[in-house]
Amino acid sequence: MKIISCAGYYRTGSSAVTDLLSEFSNCGSIGNYEFRFIHDPDGIRDLEYNIIENNNRQNTSNAIKRYIRRAKMLNGGVLRKGYSRYLGNSFKKCTIEYINDITELKSEAWWHFDQQERGVLFNFIDLVFSNIGQLLIPTSRWSLLKLIREKAYYSAIDKDSFYRHTKKYVYAVVNALNKEGHDYVMIDQFLPPSNINQYLNYFEDNIKVIIVERDPRDIFILENEKYKWGNIPFKDVADFCKWYEVTRKHRDSEEWDTNKVFFIYFEDLIYKYEETKSRLADFVGIPLEFHTSPKTKFIPEKSILGTNLKLKYPQYREEIAIIERKLERYLYSFPEK
């Protein structure tokens, strides 16, 4: 089984790669749902930092507890299914086993950070409880965390052990996703576009990462005209240009293993469809003969409507001129016709 993941910078069209590879009969995919437990805040990378690089009894314990809470949130519940929609109870089971693997001691213990992270209401109630307790028995330290048996997690495992247990965990999740036993599994946003070499430590040699970029002019116009989510600074063009530069700055110094990482412009999937499809298939190692459902999920004739938008929206002429000046090296060369 080979793992394929696409990564983008927000609105760069990485889902187009997911859709395209989903048209291959030997490639399983869960669609555009993003599995980000590896690189999101409080994810596995943060765990590694606090167990391996910044190990101490409190930071490490706190990081493990934060990951447990993060995994529980990602798994979902009654109102919001999350990962459980695709994995049932498997992600929860895999996470429990993983935490047991990387933890050397669990004990009932708490510190002030545990209080702070429970929020204002808890801290108010805890303060009242503590003051009453002090009146009754002044010599004792009082906190609700004693009553609810707060846990601490201690670990000082070495880096190799952490990687071994993490690989076991990641592949257990992937195998649970690959219910039909496909030769290839496509998982959207499994890895981020930056610091990839660090994240590759959590995989064997059977991972392929496809980074998707997109012309900044189209991202700016799409955000102003269609999405307007506010996830990025899009109302002020100067702020947009700075955001675009900052999020791509890692490419000035980061080096990739080209056998595992493939960089592509979203527009090439449209304007150079056949050529780009062949290059992608060759990179992944998936024979083109398995492309049995072409243009059923990724339809370049439809996606082209979201490109070269400066022609459709001339009212952004001034903003586009600023983007072309400040972000010249990121622009895509659209065909003249």
N, C-alpha and C positions, 0 to 999 in steps of 0.2 A: 504494500500500500504506500502510495506517495501522497504527501500533503501539499496542497497548493493554497496560498493565501495572497490576496491582493491588499494593497495598502494605499491610502491617499491622504491628502492634506485638507479635506473638506471640500465637497462639491467638485472634486476633480474627475468624477466619473468612474471610480474603481469598480462600481457595481457592473459596469459594462463587461469587464473581464469575467466576473462571476457568471453573468448571463451567457456570455459566449462559450465558456468552458462547460457550462451546464448543458449545452447542446450536444456534447460528446456522450455517447451511450455508456462508456466505461468510467465516467466521472460522476461521482455522487456530490450533491450540493444541497445545502439547506436554504439556498437563496441568498437574499441580501441581509439576513439577520446577522448582526455582528457579535462574535464571541471575543471579548476583549479582556478576559480575566487575567491574561498574562501581563499586559502592559498598562492597564488603567491605574489610576491612583489606588493605593492599597492592594495592588495586584501582586503577582509573583515577583516581579522585578523589585518592588519595594520590600518584599519579604527577604529577598537575597541580600539587599543592602543592609538590612537591620539584623540579619543572622550572620552574614559573612563579613561585611565591611564595617559595620557599626555595632558590633555585638556588645551588649551589656544586658544585665538582668531585666532592666525596665524597658529599654527600647525594643529589645527582641520580643519580650512578652507582649508588649503593646502592639507590635507589628503583626504578630500571629493572631491576636484577638481581632485586630482590624480586618485581617484577611478573612477570618471566619465570618465576620459580619458582612463583609463585601460579598462573599460567596453566597451567603444566605439571601441577600438582597437580589443578586443576579439570578439565583435559582427561581425566585418568585414565590408567590403564595396563591391564595384563593382568588384574589382580585386581579393579580398580575402574574401571569404564568412564568415569564422569563425563560430561562434555560430549560425548565421542566417541561415546557411545551414540546421540546425536541428530544429531551433526554430522560423524561420521566423522573425517576428517583436516582438515576445513575450519577448525576453530577454531585448530589449531596453525599452519596455513598463514597464516591471517589475522593471528595474533599475531606471527609472524616478520616479515611485511610491515609491520605497525604499528610494531614496535620499530625496524626499519630506517628508517621514515619520520621518527620523532621523535628518532633518534640522529644526531648530527653527527660523532662520532668513536668508534671502538672501538680499544682498545689493550690490550696485556698489561700489567697493573698490579694491585697489591694494596695493602691497608692492614689495620690491626689489626682492623677491623670484619669483614673477610672471614674472618679467623681465628676470631673469637668466634662468628660465625653458623654455623660448621661443627660446633659442639658440643664437649663435653668430651673425647671419645675422640680426635677429630682433634687438638685442642690438646695433648693429652698426647703423642701420637706426634710432632707437629710440634716440641714442646719438646725431645724426645729427639734428633730429627734435627738441630735447630738447634745443640744443645750439641756434638754430634759434629762438625758442620761447623765450629764455632768452633775446635775443637781442631785441625782439619786446616788451615783457612785463617782465621786470626783476623780478618783485615781485611775479610772478606766477610759480608754479611747473609744468613743462611740461613733458608729457609722452604720447606715443601712446596708452597706456592702458586706458587713459581717453576717447579717441576717440572711442575705440572699446568696451567700457563699460565692463571692467573686473568685474567679480562677486566675492564676498566673501560669504562663507557659515559658519554660526555660529550655534553651537549646544553644549548643556551641559546636554543632556538627561542622565538619570541614567542607570546603567548596565542592570537592568531588562527590561527596555524599549528598550534598544538596542538589547537585545537577542530576545525579542518578535517581533520586527520589522524585525530582520534578519531571524528568523525562517519563518515568513510570506513570505519573499522574496525568501528564498531558496526553500521552498515548492511550491511556484508559478512557479519557474523555473522547478522543478522536474515534476510537473503536466503537464507543457507544453511539456516536453520531453516524458512523458508517454501518448502519443497520443492514444494508443490502450487500455488503462486502465488495464494494467497487474497488477497482485497482487504483483509482485516484479519488481524493476527497478535497473538495473546494470549500474553504472556510473564509468568509469575509472578515477582513480586519483582524485576523488572528495575531498579526504582528504589526507594529507601527512602521512608518517609512524611515524613521531616524533611529540611530543606535542599533541597527539590525544585528551587527556582529555579537552584541551582548545577548540578544534574545535567541540567537541560533544555538546558544549553549544548552537550551532546553529541548533540543531536537537532535535526532540522529541525522544522517546525511540524506534523508529522503524528503526534505522540505524544499519547496520552491516559493520564492516571494516575488510578487510582481508589483512594482511601484508605479502608480499612475499619476501623471501630471496633466494639467490643463491650462490653456491660455488664460492669463489673469483678466483680460478684458471681458471674456465671457463669464467668468466667475463673478466679477463685479456687477455686470448687468443682470445676470440671473438672480443675484441676491437682492438687487434693488427692485426688479420687476416681478419676480415670481416667488421666491422663497421668503425673504424678509424675516427670517427667524431671529436674527440678532446674535447668532453664534460667533460672528466675526464682525469687525468694524467695517461697515459697508456704506455708511451715509457720508463719511468724509473720505474723499479719494486719497488724500495724503496718508491718513491712518491705514487705509486698506493697503496701500503700497508698502508701508512699513511692516504691517502684519504679514504680508506675502513674503517679504524678504526674510523676516525673522524666522518664520516657520520652515524656510528652505536653507537657512544658513549652514546647517549641518553638512550639506552636500559639498561645501567648500573644502572640508577637511576629512570627511568620512570616506573610507575606501570600502568597496563591496567585493565580495566573492562573486564574480560574474557567472559562476556555475550554479549559484543559488539565488542570486538577485538579478532581476530583469527590470530595466527602466523603460517606460513607454509613455508617449503622449496619448491622451484620450482621442485626440483628433485623428491620429494614425489609424485607429480602429475603424474610422469612417472613410477617410479620404484614401487610405491605402489598405483597404479591408483584406484582400486576399494575401497580400505580402505580409501584413502584420499578423494575420491569423496563422500563417505558416511559421513565422518566427516564434510566436508564442507556443505553438504546438511543439516545435523543435526544442525550445528551451525547457518546457515541462517534460518532454519525452513521451508525449501522447501521439500515437499515429493518427494522421488526418483521416484515415479510413473509418475511424470511430465517430467522425463528425456527421452523425446520421440525421440531425434535425437542424440544419443550417437556417439561420435568420428566423427562428421561431421565438427566441427570447431576446437576443440582441439583434436589433434591426437597424442597420446603419442608415437606411433611407429615412427612418423616423428620427434617429438621434442627430442627424445632420441639421435638423431644425433648431437645435440648441447650440449651434456653433457660428462663429463669425458674426455675432449679434450686433456689432457696431453698424452693420448695413441695415439692420431692421430697426435699430433705435438710434437715429441720428441726433437725438436730443442730448446724448451723452458725449457729444463731440469733444468738449473741453476736457472732461474727465478721462476719456480715452487717450487724448494727447498726452496727459500727465502720466498715465500708466505706460504708454509706449516709450516715454522718455526715461522714467525711473526704473521700469522693469523690462528693459529692452532684451536682456539676455534670456528672459523666460517666455518670450512671445513665440507663438506657433506661426509658421509660414504657411498661411492658407493659399490654396491654388487660386490663380487669377480668375478662373472660371468655375 
